[in-house]
């Protein structure tokens, strides 16, 4: 080793190679130490620069020693120039390498810290994953942030005894959620389900002149509708397994939130919290009632629901889609005020008789469960339940197409109208073709009523 680093003594090719290898290792180690120091002190952005400068400094030092102590010939100049060039090139590479190492170390340290504070993340379960049901509610909150967030406002921490009471009540509530959770079954992670209540309360607001009960009814219908469409082809057993943890967990969360809200309502220091918990109570009830609505539609008995949620009272309204209330005034025809049923409210035989192209669509409002007789002049035309549903939609499609302009003044399509016209016209033509193939009297009625 001494001979390798004796710059005055002429070296063999092998010794020169060994010298370069050793100097390379020393440069990498020094660059690594410099980068690690930068990363450990929170200056990760300077790790690359520190690694490059340090490695370059090591190589320049060796180059200088070669230049200073070796015999003056051409090789020392070549060594000096090549060493400086190589130091600049590999120094930058070393620096980037150190950045990658320190970044990984930083991420691992963060994960380790999070694991020591929180429960390990569990794999997503389709029976539990509520994110797939949040399209209607437009949930924008980050679930991980909510799970790690305390319900206690920072302004209440470490203040007077009155605020301490508020803090203690909220902590009791949070501890109750943790104690109820089953660590061996992530379908019964109460804090997980509570995070959706919090997210909905933060992201959704009540409309003006809308009562709490109306909002709960509308939101509950939305949850049940989303569950029903998602599990349209699932068996009753699968639907029961799906809804059971929601009723149990949302039911308990709803009861605990009501109790917490009542404890804080007379505390003047908690006035800012009252609105927060009022909204959470509303959304907890809507989530619970949405699950109950879905359970009732899935042939789960009220007795079974009461076993899951002991405080259950069968006062959940079986109303039609809330959006129909606002659009009904536009409907035309004899069935404009007749009750429509969602596809999941039909029997299996009724669902199976519906053509695939008539099952889904932006303006498929619902279906009838019974047929009806219609008059064409002096004639009476009988429509079965499917033909009646098609006839009704054909009338609404004509009304919508007549009222909605197809083009802008410059001849271009109105935004969004292009897709609407394609879908609506296609279904309208398919309805006409269905009547031609199956009931020409219905086709005559259709043409008469369309004029």
Buried (B, 14 or more C-beta within 10 A) or exposed (E): EEEBEEBEEEBEEEBBEBBBEBBBEBBBBBBBBBBBBBBBEEEBEBBBBBBBBBBBBBBBBBBBEBBEEBEEEEEBEEBBEEBBEBBBEBBBBBBBBBBEBBEEEBEEEEEEEEEEEEBEEEEEEEEBEBEEBBEEBEBEBEBEEBBEEEBBBEEBEEEEEEBBBBBEBBEBBBEBBEEBBEEEEBBBBBBBBBBBBBBBBBBBEBEEEEEBEEBBBBBBBBBBBBBBEBBEEBEEEEBBEBBBBBBBBBBBBBBBBBBBBEBBEEBEBBEEBBEBBBBBBBBBBBBBBBBBBBBBBBEBEBEBBBEBBEEBEEEBEEBBBBEBEEEBEEBEBBBBEBEBBBBBBBEEEBBEEBEEBBEEBEEBBBBBBEEBEBEBEEEEBBBBBBBBBBBBBBBBBBBBBEEEEEEEEEEEBEEEBEEBBEBBEEBBEBBBEBBEEEBEBBBBBBEBBEE
